[in-house]
Amino acid sequence: MNYEDTVLQNKINQGIKLIEVEKYPDAIKIFEELKKNKKTKLIGLMFLGIIHIKKEEPLKAKSNFYKIIEIDKKHKDANLNLGLIFFKEQNYERSEFYFDKVISQNKDNLTAVYHKGLIHFSKKKFDTARELFKLCLEIDKNYVYAYLNLAHIYLRIKKFKLALEFYEKVLELKKDYKWSKFNMSWCYFALDELDNAFKFYEFRKEKIEQREKLTKVKSKFNTIEWVGENLNKKTILIISEQGIGDSIQFFRYLYLIKDNYDAKIIFYTDINIKHLFKDTPFQIISDINEIEKIDYYQHLLSLPGIFYRKFQKFQNCIPYIVNNENKNIKWKNRLSEFKKPIIALNWQGDKNFLFDDIRSIKLSYFKDILSIDKYTFISVQKNFGTEQIKQNNFEDKLIDLSNEIDLGENSFEDTISILKNIDLLITSDTAIAHLAGTLKINTYLLLSYNPEWRWYIELKNRCFYPNLKIIQQEDVYNWRSTFDRLKKELI
C-alpha cells in the first residue's frame, strides 16, 4: 500500500470510529472529503448514507445510495440498504425490488432473503414467506429469527404443534427469548393444554410495556406476588394490565377472591375506567398513594390461571357494571326516534395493538348488512375507524354517533347506556365485546380464524359470556363467508 492509500485508509478508519461514538458531524466532514476522491468516492457515499440512516434521515440516506448505484448499479451494499430503508417505510414493493437485486448476485445473502420473507409475511403470503425462512436456515442453520418467524406462521395458520416445535428451537438458541415463551401459551390454549398454557402465559409480564404500575407498587411497598396463599385477614392489590377489555372481562375474578378469602381487595386501574367498577365490594384506586399497606399484589390476568389450577374451572360472568339512570334516559329518548329495530356496529380496535390485523374488520365488509332495510344501524365506533364511514359512503346507511358519545373523562359512559337501549350489537374483538358481554347485551361477535386465547376457552366451555353468539372465520383472513353467515342470521 502506497503512502496515499495509507492516508485514505486512516481517514476511513477515523470516520468509522466517529460513527461508532455517534460524533456524526465530524464523521460527515471526513466522508464528504473522501467522496471527492475518485479512489474513495463510493466508500464516502456509503458511509454518508449509513450516517443518515443512524440519524433517521431516510431521504438523505437514499440520495447517497442512489448516487452509488448510478456509478455501480449492482453495488450490493447500496441496494441492500435501499431495500432496508423502504422496508422500514413499509414500501414493500420497492423494498423487494432492491432485495431481489442483491439476491440475484448472491442467493445466500441472509439479510436480503430474511427481509424478503418478512415482506411476504406482512402481505399474508405465508407459503412464500415460509420457503424464504427455510432458505435462511439453509444459509445459517442457527438463524434464530428464521425459526421464530416460521413459528409465527404456523401459529397464524393454526398448526400449533409445529409452531411449538419452532418456538422451542428458538429457546434452544436464545433461552430467554420472550416472544417465544409468550406465544407458546397461545398454542397451548388452542390445544386445550391449560396447565402449560397458563404457565407460559405468565411470560407476558416480561413482554408487556405496561410496567409503570408494578414499579410504583414495588417502590412503595415491601410486598410479594400472590400465587394462591391463604389471604384471610390480608390485603391484596390487583393490578390491571393490557387493554380495557381485559380489565372489564377479568374483574370478575376479584369476586372469586372475595368468595374464598376474608381479605381486603384493592383494584389498581386507570382513572378513565375507574367508574366502571364503582359500587362493587372492592376499593378501586388509580393512584397508589391512595393506600398505605398491602400484603400481596398480583396482576389481573394471572388470576384465571391461579384459580384454574385450584378449581379446574373458570369464573362465570358477573354483571357488576351499574346503571347511570340519567344517561339511560337521555339515550332512550335519543334512540326512540328510530322506529326500526336498532343494531349497533363496532369494527375497529386500537390500530397500535400488535395483532390488530386479526381482530379488526374493514367497514367495507358490512356493505350487504347495511343494505338490510328492516333495521336502523348506528355506529358506536370511537376514534380509530370512524373515518371509514365517509370513505365507504355509508353516511346514509350508518348513523355515526362518535361526536355525541363518551366525550368526558370516563370511557364508555354513553356507550353503556346506548347498549342498554338497542336490539343487537355486532362487533369485532374489541373492548366493546367485553363491555356488552358483561352487560349481557344481545351480541354477535365476529371472530377471526385464529383468535386470542380467551376465545378458545369460550368456544369450548361457554363460560365467559352466555349472551354472546360467535361467528368465526372459516379460513384465515377470509371475512367474506363470515359475513354471508351473519347476513343469514339477520334477514
N, C-alpha and C positions, 0 to 999 in steps of 0.2 A: 504494500500500500504506500503510495507516494505521500508527500507532505500535505498536498491539498486534500486528498481523500481522508487523511487522518484528521485534519481540522474539521472537515464536514461531518465526519462520524462523531467527533467530540461534541459538536453542536447538536447533532441529533440526540445523543445521549443526554446532554444537558437539558434539552427541551422535554424529553420523556420524563426525566426526574422532576421537572417543574410541574408537569401534568399530574404526576403521582402525588405531589403535595398540594395540588389544586391552586398553584400560582399561575392561573390561566393567562393574565395579561402579559406576563414575562415570557411564557411559553409561546404565545401568539407572535410576539416580536421575533423570536428565533425562527419559527416555521414560516412566517411571512418572508423573512430573508432567505430561507432555504428554498422556497418555491421559485425564487427569481433565478436560481442557479439551474442550468439545464440538467446537471447530474442529479440534483436532489428535488427537482420540481414536483414529481409525483409523491415523494415522501412528505414534502412540505404540505401539499394539498391534503394528503391522507390524514396527517396529524391535526391539521386545522379542522378538518371535518370531525375528527374524534373529539376535539376540544369542544366544538359547538354541540355535539351530542351530549357531552357531560354537562354543558351549561343549559341544556334543554332549549336549544335554538335550532330546531329541525330545518328550517328554511336555509339558514346559513350552512348547515352541515351538508344538505343536499347539493347546494351550489358548488361546494368543493368536490364532492364525489362526481357530480356531472362533468366538471372540468377534467377530472381524471379519465372518465370514460370517453371524452372527446379525443383524448390522446391515445388511450388504450381501451377499446370498447369491451375487451374480455377481462379487464382488471378484476380479479376475484374479490379482493377486499372491498373495493369501491361498490361493486354490485351487491355484495353481501350486506354491507352497511346500509345501502339504499333499501334493500329488502327489509331489514330490521326496522328502519325508520317508518316505512309505510305500514309495516305490521303493527307497530305501536299506535299508529294513527287509524288502525282498523281499515285501511285501504287495502283489502286483501288481494284484489286483482293485480294492482301494481306490485305489491309485495311478492306475490307468487311469480310474477314475471322476472323479477331480479333473482329470486332464489333458483328459478329454472336455469338462468344463465350461469349461475355458479355450478349447479349440479351437472349441466351439460359438459363442463370441463372436468369436474371431479364428483363422480356419483357418490363418493364416500365423505362428502363434506357434511359432518354431523349437524352443524348449526343450521345449514340450509334445509336439510332433509327434515330435521325435527320441527322447524318453524313452518315448513310446508304442511307437515302433519297437523300442527295446531290450527292452521288456516282451515283445513278440511274438517277438523273437529268443530271449529266455530261455525262452519256452514252446515253442520249436522250431516256431513257426508262421512259416516262412521266407517264404512268399508274401506274407503280410500285412506282415511286417517290411520286406520289400524295397520294397513300394509306399510305405510310410511314409518310408523313407530316400530314395526317389526324390522324394517330395514335399518333403523337406528341401532337396534340390538345386534344386527349383523356387523355393523361398523364398530360398535363398542358393547360387548355383552353385559357390561356393568353400568350402562347408562340409566341411572335411576329414574329420570324423568320420562323415558320411554315406557318403562314398566308402570309408572304412575298413570300416565295417560291411557295406556291400554286398560288398566283397571277402571279408569273413569268411563271409558267407552263401554266396557262390559256391564258396569253399573247402570249406565243410561239405557242399555237395551235389555236389562233385566236378566242377564246371565250372571247371577250373583255368586255362584260358586267359582266361576272363572275370575270374576272381579276379586274375590277374596284371595285367590292364588297369587294374583299380581300385586295386590296390596301387601301381602306377606313377603313377596320378593322385594318390594320397596323397603320394608322394615329390616330385611336381612342386610341390605346395603346401607341403610340410613335408619338406624333403630329407633330414633326418636321423632321420625317424621310425622308431624301432627295430622296432616290431611289423610294419610293412610289410616291411622287409628280411628279417626272420627268417621270416615266413610265406611269402614268395616262395620260400624254399628248399623248403618243403613242396610247393608247386605244381610246382617243377622236378623234385623227386624223383619225384612221381607221374607226370609226363610223361616220365620217364626221360632228362631232360636233366641228366646228372650233373655236368658241369663247372660249370654255373650253380648247380646245387643245392648243391654243396659250397662254392662261393664265397659264396652268401648264407647258408649255414648258419653261417658264421663270425660273423655278426652276432648270434648268440645270446650272444656274450661281452659285448655291450652290454646285452642284455636280462636275463640271469640275475642274481639277487641274491647268488649264492654267490661273492663276490669276496674273501672273507676269506683263503683260502689264497694266492691270487695276490698280495694285498697283503703278506702275510708274506714271500713269496719275494722280491718286489722290494725290500722294506725291508732284507733281509739280504744279498742277492747283487746284484752288478753283472753282470747276465746278459741274454741276448737270447732272443727267441722263436724256436724252431726251426721252419723251414719246408721242411726237406729237405736241409740242408747235410750234408757228409761228417762223420760222427760218430766216425770212427776215433780212438782214444785220447782221446776226450772223455767228459764226464759229462753226462747229460741227466736232468732231473727231469720226470716226467709227473704232472700234477695231475688227480686225479679231480674229477668235476663232476656236477651234476644228481643224478639218483636212483641208488639202489643198483643197480637193474637195468642202468643204463648202465655202471657200473663193472664189473659181472660180465660183461657182453657184450663190451665193447671192451678189456678187459685183454689179450685175445689179441694185440692189436697190439704189445704190448711184445716179444712173441716175434718179430715181424716186424722190429722194430728190431735185435734180437739177431742175427737171421739175416743182416742186411745190413751190420752195422757192428760193429767191435771197440770197443764202448762200454760204459761203466758206466751202468746204467739203474736209476733210483730211482723208486719209485711212492709218491706222497704222497696218502694217503687217510684216511678217517675211522677212528677206533680201533675202532668196533663191527664193521667188516667187514675189518679188517686180517688177521684169522685166515684168511680165505678164500684169501689169496694167499701163505700161508707155503709153504715148501718149493718155491718157484719160483726160477729163477735170477736174481732181482732183489732189490734192497734195498727193503723195504717200511717206510715210516715214517708216523706220524700226528702227529709233532711236527717242525717244520722245524729245530729246534735239534739234531736227531739227526745232521745233516750239516753239513759245513764248506765244501764247494766244489762248484759246478756250472758248466758252461759254457753250457748251454742249458736252457730249460724249454718245455713245451708242454702244452696241455690234452688230456685223453684223447680227447675226441670230435672233436678236429681230426685225429687220426691216420688215420682212414679216408679222409678227403679227400686228405691228403698222399700216402698210399700208392696211392690210386686214380689220382691224376694221374701217378704214377710207373710203375705196373704195369698200370693199366686192369683191376683185379680187386680182390676183397675177400678178407680173411683168413678162412680156414675155422675152424670151431670147434676149440678145443683144450681137452680135459678136464683142466684144471690143478688143480681142487679135490681135495684129498687126503681120504682116509678118516679118520674118528675111530672106531677099532675099538671102543672102549668104548661109544660112543653107538650104533654099529651093532648091537652085541649086545643092548643094552638095548631098542632098538626092534624088533629082530627077535623078541625074546621077547614084548614087549608086543603086537605085532600078530599073533603066531601064534595068539592066542586066537580070531581071526576065521577061520572056516572057508571063507567065500566069497571070491572074488577081491576085492581091495581097490581102490577108486577114491577118490583124494583130490580134494577140491574147494577151489578158491580163486576168489573172485569180486569182491573189493573191493580197490582200491588206495587210495592216500592221497587222502582227500577234498579236501585242500588243493591238489592238483595242478590246474592251470588247465583241462586238458582231461579231467578225471576222468569227465565225463558221457559221453565216447565210449570210455572204457576199461573202467570198472567195470560190473558187471551186477547187477541186483537178484536176490537169492537166490530170490525167488518164482518166477523163470523156471525154476528147477531142479525144480519140483514133480513133473512127469511123469518126469523122470530118476530122482529119488529113489524113485519107485514101482516101479522095475525090481528085482524081488525077488532076482535071481541075484547081486547084488553087495552088499558091505558098503561104505558110504560114510563116509568120515572127512573132517573139516574141518582143513585146515592154515592156515585164516584166523587172523590175529592182529590184535588191536586193532580197527581200523575194520572194520565188517561183521559181527563175531561176534554182535552183538545181533540180527541178522536171523534167526538160528536160532530163537530164542524167539518173535520177532514173528510168524514164519510157522508156528509149532507143528511144527517139524521135529525136535524133540529125540529122537523115537523113530526117525527115519529117517536122521539125520546125527549121527555121533559127534563131539562138539566136544572137540578136544584143546588148545584155546587156553590152558587153565590148567596144561598139562603141558609145553608146548614153549617153547624159546628164552627161558628165564627168567633167564639170566645176561646178561653184558655183550656176548656175541658173537652177532650177528644170525644166524639160520638154523642155529644149531649142531645143534639137534634136527631141524629140518625137513630138512636134508640126509640124515640117517640114515633118516628116515621115507620120503622119496622113494626111497631105495635099497631099501626093503622093501615097496613097493606094486606093484600091477599096472599102474596107469594114473593119470595126473594130468589133471584137466580144470581149466583156469584161464583167467581173463581176462588182459588185457595188463598184468601187474604184474611186479615183480622175481622172483616165483616162476617165471614163464615162462622168464626168463633163467637162473635157477638150474637148473631142470630141463633146459633146453637144453644147458647146459654140462656137466651130469652125465650127459647122454644118456639121460634117463628117457623112457619112452614117454608122450607127452603130446598132448592135444588143446588147442589154443589157440583160444579163441572171440574172434574179432577183429571190430572194428567195420567199418562200411561204408567209412569213410574214415580209415584208421588212421595212426599215426605213421610218419614217413618210412622207418624201417628195414624196416618190413613190406612196403612197396612193393618194396624191393630184394630182400627174401626171397622174395616171391611170384614175382618174375621170375627170380631167379638161384638160389634154393635154396642159399644159401651160408653161412647163419648156423647153422641148427640142423637137421640132417638127420633127427633123431628127432621133430621137431615136425610134427603134422598140423594144418593151419589150417582152421577152419570159419568163414567170414566172412559177415557180414550181407549180404544181397542188396539191402536197401533201408535208407535212412538211419533210424537209431533203431529198427529193427524186429528184435527178437531172437527173435520167435516162430518164424519159418521157420528160423532158425539152430538153435534147439533141436529143431525137428522133424527136421532133418538129423542132429543129434547122436544123437537117440534111435534113428534107423535104424541108426546105426553100432554102438550098444550092445546092441540086442536080438537 
